[in-house]
Amino acid sequence: MPIITVQVTKEGTELGIDHVTAEQKAAIYEGMSKVLYDVLGKPPEWTWVIFQEVEMEDWGWGGLPVLEYRRRMAESRNAQANEEG
């Protein structure tokens, strides 16, 4: 019995929604089960998919909290665009 754990940040992908919607999760469950069937031949009814949403303050990137990392990356891109333009 395969077990898949999917972790995503709890920030959503649509304006005003700060989480992954039930419809998006259902598509992920279906898609991950299909991958294991296609690759390993495991029937979807044998596959467990566990979905975890991680709060934004609970992860980091590049030695920084992710929101700070993203802010710095945006500043860097803006500065580069200003130099080029």
Phi and psi in degrees as a GROMACS rama.xvg file:
@    title "Ramachandran Plot"
@    xaxis  label "Phi"
@    yaxis  label "Psi"
@TYPE xy
-74.2003  145.179  PRO-2
-126.117  125.738  ILE-3
-114.92  131.925  ILE-4
-110.8  123.662  THR-5
-109.69  123.638  VAL-6
-117.328  131.204  GLN-7
-135.922  158.184  VAL-8
-73.581  146.859  THR-9
-87.9616  79.0466  LYS-10
-138.221  -11.4176  GLU-11
73.0302  171.102  GLY-12
-126.351  0.852198  THR-13
-124.528  146.972  GLU-14
-55.7069  127.814  LEU-15
84.4207  -0.492756  GLY-16
-116.862  120.426  ILE-17
-103.065  28.9838  ASP-18
-156.915  170.795  HIS-19
-80.7689  130.843  VAL-20
-73.703  163.054  THR-21
-59.8103  -37.8311  ALA-22
-66.3761  -41.0095  GLU-23
-64.8065  -42.1197  GLN-24
-61.9235  -43.1434  LYS-25
-59.4674  -40.4639  ALA-26
-66.3344  -37.1214  ALA-27
-66.5778  -45.6578  ILE-28
-56.1609  -47.6856  TYR-29
-64.5004  -45.6992  GLU-30
-64.8183  -42.6692  GLY-31
-66.0637  -39.7803  MET-32
-63.2828  -39.5029  SER-33
-64.4829  -40.07  LYS-34
-59.5498  -46.0388  VAL-35
-66.7768  -32.6012  LEU-36
-68.2902  -46.5836  TYR-37
-64.8233  -39.2847  ASP-38
-88.3896  -43.6687  VAL-39
-110.353  -7.07173  LEU-40
73.2056  19.6933  GLY-41
-84.5589  122.226  LYS-42
-60.5122  141.693  PRO-43
-54.782  -33.4066  PRO-44
-70.9265  -8.48803  GLU-45
-95.2617  -9.10662  TRP-46
-99.5669  128.737  THR-47
-101.857  133.035  TRP-48
-121.664  122.296  VAL-49
-108.719  126.939  ILE-50
-109.524  128.032  PHE-51
-127.904  129.708  GLN-52
-102.241  129.394  GLU-53
-102.84  127.519  VAL-54
-59.9375  147.501  GLU-55
-58.6688  -37.1366  MET-56
-76.8442  -3.51243  GLU-57
-99.2051  15.0223  ASP-58
-150.014  156.555  TRP-59
-138.37  172.117  GLY-60
-154.09  134.827  TRP-61
63.3457  28.958  GLY-62
80.6316  10.0202  GLY-63
-131.827  157.089  LEU-64
-58.071  142.735  PRO-65
-58.6438  -37.508  VAL-66
-65.0883  -37.674  LEU-67
-67.9622  -41.6248  GLU-68
-59.0154  -47.0845  TYR-69
-62.9389  -39.5563  ARG-70
-61.1631  -45.6148  ARG-71
-65.5089  -38.8865  ARG-72
-64.5337  -40.6889  MET-73
-64.5596  -42.2556  ALA-74
-61.4196  -41.9834  GLU-75
-63.3453  -44.4117  SER-76
-63.3923  -41.3279  ARG-77
-64.267  -42.6869  ASN-78
-63.3494  -41.8388  ALA-79
-64.4907  -42.0943  GLN-80
-64.0383  -38.4124  ALA-81
-66.0447  -36.9988  ASN-82
-67.2491  -37.0418  GLU-83
-78.4766  -30.7735  GLU-84
